[in-house]
Amino acid sequence: MNVAAAAESLRGAPIAVLAAEALDEPDAAWIVGGAVRDALLGVEIDDLDIAIAADPREAALAMARLGQGHAFELSAEFATWRAAREGEWQIDLTSLRGGSIEADLAGRDFTIGAVAVPLAGGGPLDPHSGVADLDARILRVVGPESFSEDPLRLLRAARLGAELGLRVEPETLDLARAGAARAGDPAGERQLTELGLLLTGPDPLRGLELLDEFRITPVVLPEVEAMRGVGQNQNHHLDVFGHTIAVLASWLEIEGDLDAYVGDRAGEVRSLLEEPLADGLTRGGALRFAALLHDAGKPATRVAGDGIVTFMGHDRVGAEIVESLCRRLRASRRLSRHLSALTLHHLRLGFMVRERPLPPRRVHNYLRATEPVSVDVTLLTIADRLSARGGGPVASDAMVEAHLEVAREMVGAGLDFRRDGPPAPLLRGDELAAELGIEPGPALGELLAELEAARYAGEIQTRAEAIDHVRHISSAP
């Protein structure tokens, strides 16, 4: 790689030019971290980390003014401020640690991130041979205290190793294993961010392998570790842990070839998956997370006897476990509800496969029961079914194909329901109460729900038919 050319290209990027123009002393500022690494790899730069000798607050405010953005404190602990203009640029500014750029680089996590480019000009500073390690695709800690100084670096090592296709240097691996017990020390939201980046990166399966190699899976994801060695019934060819990894692998395949699995609705599904959800995750990213967690309830519900293995209620127990995990990781309520719902409902569609062709009322019931994750959980069931290839009847080729057929139908129905909503009511609740002479309450709510289902199924089309329908069912014994 041409290091000098990469440095000049980085300094010439509009975001770096803005930073240099905003600083009173640009010769006391260095571009560090991921932006330097990405420039060396030829990756387009969309944000910067800058280490400065000046006050990061004043620098961030100056950049925000010049770039017509905003500035705020990102971390009081690490004296870091962010200047940004949403959707356009982002610059994080941190005070030099140790009083010099050399000391600052010596305190960084990995050698590939311990390279600095002077903002005002000059060659890169590379005291720890980070460029050579990047060229050789090696992940190496800057110093032996790297993981003990910030245990979050254990998760970051797995994420970067998978993201960049790096080989972990043996001494670094030993240090990671020695520090594994502290991997759960960082604040939950910091762990969640790294896990989210790992799972939404280009190779999440390798990322999970690295968590295992570092021996930190039991510490940061004990719910996943508990699946290891839990045998299943004849429909499965893998234990719960192996099946979980296979489900994630299947989802990655589906995600990359939506046309093959959902046909002409692929574009709509792709748009849905790209929607921002919560905690930095899109709906697609959350679906990867759900693939990893959907069977979290199986270890606690396994019952074996007379050659039969069951997991009764593992959907409900799993949803509770997922909520507990989200509390530990300080996830937002929205993400917690979303992941919990995917876990709770991941079995529903499988029970419906033998009912083909599905009656409209059955479709409506599924959509109402699973909203707002109807499409998401249906996609999850495809990955789940493709990954259960044992010798049992549910795993037969015919049943798998039947499941895929029903899932395609339900994805379409879910997209339509999400776009159009339920059918417009033929009469309001107060009108129905007056017609029947009843008071508002749960019974009235049940009748309104019944009218919605009946209209969705095409059983009623007019106000008069709606009134006759509820009178008939109200008078039935």
GUSERO-815625 format. One record per residue: residue in three letters; x, y, z of N, C-alpha, C in turn. Coordinates in steps of 0.001 Angstrom, whole numbers, plus 500000, padded with zeros to 6 digits. Example, Ala and Ser with C-alpha at 12.3 -4.5 7.8 and 13.67 -1.06 7.14 Angstrom:
ALA513190494310507800512300495500507800513200496700507800;SER512850497750507080513670498940507140512900500030507870;
! end
This chain:
MET500840498815500000500000500000500000500885501249500000;ASN500462502273499301501214503528499224500797504410500399;VAL501617504394501447501265505060502693501190506568502513;ALA502176507135501825502193508592501628500973509050500845;ALA500618508297499794499457508662498981498173508561499792;ALA498080507535500649496898507378501483496763508552502448;ALA497907509005503002497883510130503935497424511405503238;GLU497931511647502032497542512850501296496074512797500906;SER495624511620500508494211511465500147493322511741501351;LEU493741511264502516492960511467503734492899512947504094;ARG494035513627504025494064515061504345493251515885503352;GLY493146515383502122492417516113501089490930515870501088;ALA490468514938501916489032514667501993488308515910502519;PRO487128516230501984486403517438502421486240517538503934;ILE486003516409504586485789516447506026487066516832506758;ALA488247516400506237489525516765506850489852518227506575;VAL489516518700505387489735520112505056488917520994505988;LEU487661520609506238486814521356507158487447521409508545;ALA487950520266509016488565520209510342489773521129510424;ALA490617521073509405491825521906509410491480523393509401;GLU490462523761508638490077525173508557489483525678509866;ALA488847524795510616488182525213511846489139525351513025;LEU490274524664512975491195524661514117492137525858514079;ASP492378526428515246493347527520515338494771527007515142;GLU495027525781515607496361525197515501496283523810514857;PRO496061523735513555495953522419512901497234521600512969;ASP498372522256513214499621521500513307499734520769514641;ALA498777520954515544498742520213516808497539519264516820;ALA497200518756515631496072517826515491496473516684514566;TRP496011515476514900496357514289514120495099513455513858;ILE494958513025512632493894512072512303494373510697512763;VAL493526509990513522493930508708514099492815507678513898;GLY493119506448514277492102505407514345491589504897513016;GLY490274504661512981489667503984511845489794504707510528;ALA489792506040510547489892506783509287491234506540508613;VAL492297506488509401493624506207508838493662504784508281;ARG493131503857509054493093502466508601492303502335507304;ASP491152502982507244490329502888506041491012503527504837;ALA491697504640505066492415505289503967493499504369503423;LEU494182503671504327495226502740503902494639501567503118;LEU493388501228503429492716500125502732491986500593501477;GLY492008501899501235491324502425500056489839502541500218;VAL489351502568501470487924502666501749487536504142501862;GLU486363504498501341485895505879501400485701506330502844;ILE486121507540503148486065508067504508484798508896504688;ASP484009508574505717482817509374505984482798509939507401;ASP483819509616508201483942510240509516485402510216509936;LEU485737511061510900487117511192511359487201511103512872;ASP488343510567513345488748510702514743489996511574514731;ILE489978512628515544491114513545515589491577513706517029;ALA492858513517517244493476513772518547494104515159518498;ILE493813515981519498494299517363519475494906517738520827;ALA495829518698520777496426519220522003495540520281522634;ALA494595520819521875493723521889522355492484521315523052;ASP491589522196523450490342521820524112489380521220523079;PRO488995519948523218488117519333522215486741519990522142;ARG486294520571523247484988521239523225485008522427522289;GLU485999523299522449486075524481521611486288524101520149;ALA487104523069519923487354522624518554486084522084517909;ALA485307521300518679484066520741518140483066521850517817;LEU482961522828518702482041523943518455482446524728517212;ALA483756524916517023484236525642515845483922524877514563;MET484105523557514584483808522748513399482313522742513106;ALA481510522684514162480058522704513970479617524017513337;ARG480211525132513799479852526430513218480239526491511749;LEU481470526074511444481945526154510067481177525216509147;GLY480868524048509641480190523049508807478682523069508918;GLN478141524072509636476692524206509818476082522940510407;GLY476780522403511412476296521216512092476032521496513553;HIS476245520515514385476045520686515819477166519951516545;ALA477359520266517822478420519652518611477875519241519976;PHE478406518155520521477993517712521853479090516831522446;GLU479068516700523760480061515869524446479711514401524261;LEU480665513628523802480447512206523570480855511383524783;SER481936511783525450482414511043526612483210511968527516;ALA482705512169528729483453512960529696484672512187530181;GLU484521510860530306485624510022530789486841510114529883;PHE486587510130528559487689510144527601487885511507526940;ALA487291512549527511487440513920527010487224513982525498;THR486061513506525069485752513415523642484490514201523315;TRP484576515002522269483425515746521747483192515347520299;ARG481956515498519864481609515175518468481020516410517807;ALA481490516665516596480880517659515713480314516901514525;ALA479111517232514121478486516450513051477408517251512348;ARG477152516847511119475966517280510384475312516012509883;GLU474141515732510418473507514430510218473396514079508740;GLY473854512858508441473785512354507080474876512860506170;GLU475775513734506683476806514305505822478223514077506354;TRP478476514455507605479819514273508130479793514158509645;GLN480899513593510185481005513396511629482475513401512014;ILE482823514171513039484203514258513516484206514118515040;ASP484963513161515542485145513000516979486514513556517362;LEU486525514405518376487749515061518815488070514668520249;THR489311514215520462489734513750521778491038514429522170;SER491146514772523432492402515340523917493511514295523837;LEU494690514761523480495848513864523454496035513216524817;ARG496190511903524817496464511205526064497969511152526298;GLY498383511507527474499804511453527789500581512680527381;GLY499916513663526788500577514913526478501296514973525153;SER501354513884524417502014513885523104501352512859522211;ILE501544513012520911500944512052519989501573510686520158;GLU502878510654520494503541509362520699502935508613521891;ALA502709509353522991502106508723524165500662508311523873;ASP499981509149523102498596508836522742498527507530521956;LEU499378507370520971499372506153520155499756504933520984;ALA500653505128521947501081504015522795499945503503523670;GLY498942504341523908497815503932524731496640503391523954;ARG496774503263522650495662502768521824495599501249521846;ASP494488500738521294494232499313521454495085498421520566;PHE494950498573519247495624497667518310496553498446517397;THR497581497799516942498591498498516140497998499092514870;ILE496987498435514292496415498949513044495646500247513277;GLY495333500552514540494666501803514866495590502792515532;ALA496868502457515632497843503319516306498742503996515284;VAL498122504460514216498823505199513169498177506578513090;ALA498990507620513008498457508982512993498926509715511752;VAL498021510516511187498353511373510044498239512818510496;PRO499347513591510473499283515003510879498308515769509993;LEU497367516462510629496337517160509867496923518272509002;ALA497996518892509456498576520022508728499591519613507668;GLY499910518331507581500864517877506570502005517086507167;GLY502620516238506351503711515400506817503345513935506734;GLY504370513095506867504157511659506763503472511074507981;PRO502887509881507838502205509230508957503176508871510077;LEU502698508871511298503452508392512446503001506963512719;ASP503948506045512705503619504628512834504634503944513751;PRO504674504309515032505695503773515931505507502306516295;HIS504344501728516010504084500342516419503878499410515222;SER504334499864514055504292499046512826502877498621512469;GLY501938499530512670500554499212512345500316499027510862;VAL501023499797510032500853499666508586501290498280508132;ALA502406497794508663502880496456508297501891495390508747;ASP501327495553509947500345494577510430499078494606509588;LEU498662495792509189497479495891508341497735495243506996;ASP498916495474506461499289494882505176499294493358505260;ALA499740492825506415499808491375506612498505490813507169;ARG497520491666507405496228491277507966496408490591509330;ILE497134491274510217497390490765511562496761491709512577;LEU496071491152513562495531491936514671496448491746515873;ARG497045492846516335498021492794517419497757493959518379;VAL497776493696519669497621494769520640498862495650520639;VAL498658496911520971499796497821521054500688497442522230;GLY500070497109523358500845496754524545500147495694525360;PRO500841495078526298500278493966527072499122494375527989;GLU498969495686528265497893496137529144496644496557528375;SER496637496339527076495543496854526248494177496389526735;PHE494010495096526942492706494574527342492365494930528786;SER493348494973529652493062495312531045492703496780531189;GLU493266497649530343492945499073530391491496499339529981;ASP490997498578529027489600498715528596489121497368528076;PRO488438496572528914487990495231528509487060495225527295;LEU486468496386526951485632496415525750486449496053524515;ARG487754496230524597488619495911523471488583494430523111;LEU488156493598524047487997492170523738486912491986522674;LEU485782492646522871484718492588521871485139493278520582;ARG485834494392520718486273495127519535487252494286518713;ALA488091493508519385489046492651518677488304491630517816;ALA487257491043518374486478490070517598485783490758516433;ARG485244491933516683484559492656515623485506493064514501;LEU486657493635514848487620494056513829488219492857513103;GLY488505491790513843489063490607513206488155490060512134;ALA486837490053512432485876489560511447485661490558510323;GLU485560491821510677485263492862509697486373493007508656;LEU487621492895509105488759493139508223489466491860507793;GLY488980490720508235489611489457507864491018489328508416;LEU491179489633509712492501489643510333492780488338511076;ARG494045487966511080494519486834511884495008487378513214;VAL494510486809514297494895487286515620496274486751515976;GLU497180487654516259498566487291516607498566486490517907;PRO499381485412518015499317484486519162499394485159520530;GLU500275486114520731500385486757522036499113487546522354;THR498537488157521329497282488886521519496168487928521911;LEU496136486757521285495137485752521638495310485307523085;ASP496544485087523498496795484694524897496342485772525861;LEU496616487028525532496197488134526393494673488239526467;ALA494021487991525324492562488036525305491977486954526215;ARG492521485760526132492018484670526972492292484941528446;ALA493439485529528728493777485838530114492831486889530696;GLY492337487772529847491444488830530318489979488558530085;ALA489638487359529620488258487061529217487236487295530319;ALA487611487033531559486652487158532659486142488581532832;ARG486866489564532313486463490969532468485696491498531257;ALA485388490637530310484724491098529088483356491688529359;GLY482734491305530462481422491840530794481466493073531666;ASP482660493588531958482788494754532836482281496058532224;PRO482524496312530934482092497599530368480573497782530462;ALA480164499029530422478733499334530482477974498565529407;GLY476747498168529746475967497344528830475784497950527464;GLU475543499268527408475321499894526109476572499871525236;ARG477764499894525863478998499791525093479142498376524516;GLN478798497374525319478825495999524816477826495827523674;LEU476624496384523857475592496257522829476048496862521514;THR476705498011521575477185498650520352478165497752519621;GLU479122497173520347480105496306519696479468495031519164;LEU478555494439519928477878493230519453477045493535518219;GLY476406494707518214475631495098517044476506495261515822;LEU477661495892515992478588496069514866479127494726514396;LEU479379493820515332479871492486514960478830491733514148;LEU477582491740514631476534490968513960476104491579512636;THR476252492873512475475847493512511225477025493720510281;GLY478189493265510670479369493384509826479356492394508687;PRO480416492382507883480448491528506694480586490037506990;ASP481045489673508190481235488252508499480905487983509967;PRO479627488049510329479254487839511732479577486436512239;LEU479570485454511363479889484091511796481335484011512280;ARG482247484663511561483639484706512006483750485496513300;GLY482967486548513437482979487312514672482597486459515867;LEU481560485621515716481143484737516797482203483685517078;GLU482875483206516026483979482265516225485088482892517059;LEU485361484159516800486412484835517561485996485034519015;LEU484726485301519274484271485357520657484560484042521360;ASP484346482939520659484654481622521220486155481440521415;GLU486948481851520415488400481696520519488955482510521678;PHE488370483680521929488807484519523046488233484024524380;ARG487284483063524309486621482498525486485790483529526234;ILE485174484418525466484348485443526107482854485268525842;THR482473484283525030481040484051524810480302483801526122;PRO480840482967527045480112482742528307479968484007529147;VAL480837484981528905480826486198529715479870487239529150;VAL479920487457527839479096488516527240477764487999526703;LEU477714486717526344476470486135525825476218484777526490;PRO476030484759527810475792483473528484474548482764527971;GLU473584483529527452472368482917526906472683482063525684;VAL473670482469524916474082481689523749474959480517524180;GLU475852480769525109476725479696525606475905478550526184;ALA474775478861526831473932477836527450473356476860526429;MET473329477245525157472782476376524113473744475256523728;ARG475011475433524052476029474483523603475810473109524238;GLY475778472072523409475636470712523901474217470300524251;VAL473230471166524010471829470832524306471245470080523116;GLY471089468774523271470589467936522182469137468202521866;GLN468736467920520608467379468201520161466676466933519689;ASN465472467103519135464703465960518677465113465548517264;GLN464397464583516718464799463988515444464664464929514252;ASN463978466035514416463873466987513315465148467807513136;HIS466047467712514104467265468515514079468499467631513946;HIS469455468091513173470725467364513024471834467992513848;LEU471542469075514544472543469795515341471991470063516736;ASP472904470280517693472440470719519007471930472152518898;VAL471414472695519990470784474008519917471782475079519495;PHE473009475001520003474019475983519617474335475881518125;GLY474598474668517657474907474490516239473755474916515354;HIS472530474599515787471353475009515021471251476529514965;THR471528477188516078471458478649516130472425479279515139;ILE473649478779515111474640479293514160474178479014512732;ALA473575477840512516473077477505511183471930478427510773;VAL471077478813511723469974479731511416470527481089510992;LEU471532481564511703472146482836511318472770482719509928;ALA473447481604509665474047481407508337472971481360507256;SER471858480697507546470763480632506578470172482018506342;TRP470024482790507411469466484128507243470393484985506382;LEU471702484858506571472635485629505752472473485266504277;GLU472231483983504009472004483545502620470699484130502083;ILE469654484089502882468360484645502467468480486144502231;GLU469131486819503171469323488262503092470017488666501794;GLY470951487816501348471704488118500139471008487727498852;ASP469887487014498935469179486561497738467675486556498004;LEU467140487703498356465725487803498719464811487383497578;ASP465227487639496345464371487271495205464052485788495204;ALA465022484967495607464822483520495581463829483060496638;TYR463661483850497694462826483405498804461497484137498909;VAL461422485369498461460148486104498570459657486615497227;GLY460351486265496154459866486577494825459766488057494532;ASP458649488459493927458518489832493447458286490850494564;ARG458239490395495823458143491338496941459521491646497522;ALA460583491173496869461936491317497410462311492770497646;GLY461953493651496723462298495057496875461665495670498116;GLU460399495322498366459714495842499549460330495290500831;VAL460683494010500789461322493414501970462667494070502230;ARG463410494305501167464728494938501318464574496322501956;SER463591497076501518463354498403502090462977498309503566;LEU462164497330503909461783497137505302463011496821506154;LEU463870495941505666465049495549506427466028496699506612;GLU466004497657505705466912498801505799466392499889506726;GLU465170499771507203464602500795508080465346500849509411;PRO465726502043509866466321502165511207465326501687512264;LEU465826500951513242464946500443514296465271501102515636;ALA466420500744516210466795501287517517468233500908517823;ASP468875501685518682470223501383519174471229501159518051;GLY471077501910516972472002501804515860471737500643514927;LEU470682499887515167470361498727514337469203499034513390;THR469297498488512192468150498464511288467299497249511629;ARG466155497127510974465344495921511180466110494684510723;GLY466898494827509656467703493704509201468755493314510221;GLY469399494306510831470381494020511861469744493341513057;ALA468554493795513439467838493179514553467462491737514224;LEU467182491465512964466837490097512565468046489170512715;ARG469236489689512446470445488884512694470581488583514185;PHE470310489585515002470358489396516446469336488347516869;ALA468135488433516314467071487495516668467413486071516245;ALA468074485921515108468492484587514680469390483951515731;LEU470215484760516373471124484264517399470409483930518706;LEU469272484574518951468623484466520256467294483722520252;HIS466767483365519081465387482895519024465136481616519829;ASP466161480778520015465998479542520781466620479634522169;ALA466736480845522698467366481029524009466620480288525117;GLY465342479992524899464556479313525918464693477807525925;LYS465359477236524945465423475773524863466198475115526000;PRO467376475619526390468078474943527487467247474819528759;ALA466455475829529063465669475822530305464403474986530200;THR463975474628528999462693473921528833462862472499528305;ARG464087472044528152464313470716527570463823469622528515;VAL463023468722527960462555467544528681462784466334527780;ALA463448465304528313463739464102527523463193462888528250;GLY462590461971527482462072460747528064461506459839527001;ASP461755458535527134461259457548526163461708457885524745;GLY462933458385524624463468458696523304462906459952522674;ILE462142460736523418461528461953522890462105463163523622;VAL462430464181522867462925465436523435461937466537523093;THR461523467296524102460601468410523857461155469694524481;PHE460627470805523989460997472136524504459726472960524670;MET458748472403525353457459473073525482457617474436526155;GLY457046475457525499457078476792526061458382477534525866;HIS459265476998525014460562477681524885460430479026524188;ASP459354479216523446459134480528522831458850481586523893;ARG457977481245524841457632482200525903458810482425526846;VAL459451481338527259460607481463528158461736482209527453;GLY461923481910526172462964482593525411462729484083525326;ALA461475484493525154461153485922525096461527486610526395;GLU461287485931527529461653486492528827463169486588528966;ILE463889485577528476465346485595528535465901486728527684;VAL465319486925526519465772488007525636465545489365526298;GLU464423489533526954464171490791527660465205491006528760;SER465573489936529464466583490042530511467935490419529923;LEU468290489803528811469551490140528128469551491609527721;CYS468442492073527191468362493473526760468489494427527936;ARG467951494042529086468128494887530269469596494944530670;ARG470272493800530611471692493772530974472525494638530041;LEU472170494624528764472903495414527775472358496830527639;ARG471385497169528487470791498509528493470269498903527110;ALA469651497941526463469031498204525163467797499064525359;SER467415499763524314466199500562524367464983499651524501;ARG463918500218525012462681499443525140462197498978523775;ARG462396499798522755461933499420521427462664498190520911;LEU463984498156521074464739496991520607464380495768521435;SER464240495942522737463884494818523604462544494214523193;ARG461547495070522975460223494565522559460303493847521224;HIS461094494399520305461204493831518965461834492438519017;LEU462963492304519691463646491010519767462823490002520550;SER462172490471521606461329489579522399460162489061521571;ALA459553489934520767458421489518519931458854488505518874;LEU460017488713518275460502487756517282460713486389517918;THR461228486370519135461443485108519843460112484463520206;LEU459192485263520711457897484736521155457095484126520013;HIS457178484710518822456297484299517718456969483407516676;HIS458221482982516906458928482285515828458391480888515531;LEU457507480365516363456940479035516110455584479087515407;ARG454927480229515411453530480317514966453316479798513549;LEU454144480250512626453900479896511231454059478397511002;GLY454992477774511707455209476340511542453977475518511852;PHE453181475978512814451964475253513182450871475395512130;MET451034476345511209449993476626510223450215475923508883;VAL451386475327508715451748474780507406450775473694506958;ARG450312472858507885449405471762507514447998472251507177;GLU447726473533507364446390474071507091446257474629505683;ARG447256474476504864447192475038503507445995474472502744;PRO445373475299501906445552476754501771444985477471502984;LEU445688478497503425445292479182504652443999479965504458;PRO443018479756505325441802480569505263442152482028505581;PRO441443482975504990441739484389505253441722484746506734;ARG440806484137507479440753484433508914442044483991509610;ARG442616482886509167443861482400509774444993483367509471;VAL445004483890508271446014484884507906445861486123508780;HIS444624486589508912444360487783509716444787487564511160;ASN444487486406511705444847486104513081446363486160513268;TYR447093485610512308448553485622512373449083487050512319;LEU448552487843511421449032489211511261448751490039512511;ARG447573489876513086447228490631514287448058490168515487;ALA448295488853515572449035488322516714450499488723516679;THR451063488863515485452505489102515363452883490538515060;GLU451887491412514777452267492792514459452952493444515675;PRO453944494301515459454403494858514180455600494111513573;VAL455791492841513947456965492101513441456549490982512492;SER455354491079511904454826489982511092455773489565509972;VAL456262490529509207457155490199508093458496489708508626;ASP459025490395509637460326490037510196460321488596510724;VAL459308488254511512459303486929512119459037485846511070;THR458291486178510029458078485210508946459398484906508247;LEU460188485928508021461515485709507428462381484856508344;LEU462303485105509638463075484305510596462681482836510524;THR461389482575510351460956481171510294461520480453509072;ILE461754481180507994462359480547506809463757480058507155;ALA464558480928507767465913480543508150465888479404509158;ASP464945479450510079464824478416511110464500477063510485;ARG463537477055509562463131475795508952464237475224508055;LEU464932476070507326466009475597506459467158474995507254;SER467255475335508530468376474884509354468040473674510207;ALA466818473146510094466410471951510828466305470805509831;ARG467401470087509630467436469063508589467783467696509148;GLY467047467315510214467215465990510780466385464967510024;GLY466063463850510683465314462788510034463844462774510361;GLY463375463763511112461972463796511511461055464275510414;PRO459745464103510594458777464467509551458756465953509223;VAL458956466803510222458909468242509977460076468691509106;ALA461159467918509138462361468294508393462397467703506985;SER461346467017506566461338466430505231461346467521504167;ASP461830467171502987461890468156501898460503468716501583;ALA459498467846501642458136468286501323457642469309502339;MET457932469078503620457475470003504651458251471310504608;VAL459524471222504289460318472451504161459768473296503018;GLU459482472669501880458950473409500739457570473984501058;ALA456769473217501800455456473716502193455602474940503089;HIS456560474899503993456781476050504875457198477269504062;LEU458097477082503109458540478201502284457377478796501488;GLU456478477940501038455312478414500278454408479279501155;VAL454114478792502362453271479551503278453963480855503686;ALA455276480778503902456021481974504312455986483042503226;ARG456129482637501964456053483621500870454684484296500860;GLU453644483495501054452292484053501097452148485030502269;MET452698484646503423452528485484504607453375486751504543;VAL454524486677503899455324487887503711454525488905502896;GLY453908488437501824453088489327501006451928489906501782;ALA451236489051502534450103489522503333450571490518504393;GLY451722490235504977452258491130506001452633492488505444;LEU453237492496504270453588493761503628452334494570503295;ASP451316493883502796450063494574502467449409495144503723;PHE449383494354504789448748494777506032449512495946506635;ARG450833495900506509451675496976507038451433498268506261;ARG451242498147504957451021499324504109449603499875504261;ASP448615498993504234447215499422504188446534499462505551;GLY447092498708506493446438498606507789445229497685507730;PRO444541497524508840443343496682508848442240497320508016;PRO441259496534507576440150497113506796439404498156507619;ALA438958499204506954438232500273507644436969499705508288;PRO436686500078509528435486499543510206434207500011509515;LEU433222499145509485431936499458508874431053500282509802;LEU431354500254511105430681501121512060431557501286513290;ARG431379502421513957432192502730515119431725501935516331;GLY432583501938517358432248501216518577430993501736519246;ASP430808503079519270429620503634519917428358503287519134;GLU428515503222517800427361502853516966426975501400517202;LEU427979500530517302427710499115517554427082498932518929;ALA427591499657519922427031499559521277425567499982521294;ALA425255501041520542423872501517520488422971500507519786;GLU423450499917518715422656498927517974422340497716518840;LEU423323497306519678423143496091520473422630496377521871;GLY422652497652522254422204498007523588423146497528524674;ILE424437497628524419425426497186525407426330498361525769;GLU427004498232526900427924499261527368429322499022526797;PRO430096500099526625431494499919526217432241499061527232;GLY433153498242526741433926497361527612434588496264526817;PRO435148495276527492435858494188526801434999493443525791;ALA433733493233526122432855492497525204432686493250523887;LEU432544494567523975432423495381522769433717495317521960;GLY434852495357522646436138495262521955436271493952521203;GLU435811492859521802435868491553521139434986491531519892;LEU433822492163519970432926492202518811433531493027517671;LEU434180494141518008434833494957516981435972494184516321;ALA436713493415517128437787492593516566437217491523515642;GLU436080490962516031435432489957515189434966490561513868;LEU434443491772513909434029492430512675435213492707511761;GLU436329493087512346437530493320511531437958492033510834;ALA437980490919511589438376489637511003437402489209509912;ALA436119489409510168435108489010509192435231489841507921;ARG435516491132508066435661491963506872436937491612506124;TYR438043491346506853439284490940506201439057489672505382;ALA438238488751505934437976487483505258436940487607504148;GLY436341488786503966435357488985502915433985488460503256;GLU433742488205504554432466487639504974431382488712505092;ILE431777489945505321430827491061505391431388492227504583;GLN430477493011504006430928494122503163430158495415503420;THR429050495320504143428226496514504376427951496670505867;ARG427480497843506209427132498130507605426032497198508086;ALA425047496994507250423931496127507637424408494702507876;GLU425311494225507015425845492871507197426652492777508485;ALA427335493842508826428112493836510060427192493723511273;ILE426110494470511263425168494425512398424523493050512491;ASP424097492505511342423493491163511348424487490126511861;HIS425760490284511486426794489326511872426977489306513392;VAL427090490481513997427326490497515445426073490076516220;ARG424913490373515665423687489920516332423603488402516295;HIS424038487848515185423973486390515056424930485713516033;ILE426169486202516086427129485551516968426837485857518436;SER426179487013518709425830487342520083424694486464520595;SER423835485994519676422692485181520081423021483694520063;ALA424181483346519485424546481939519403424810481396520805;PRO424423480120521066424635479548522404426115479358522686;
! end
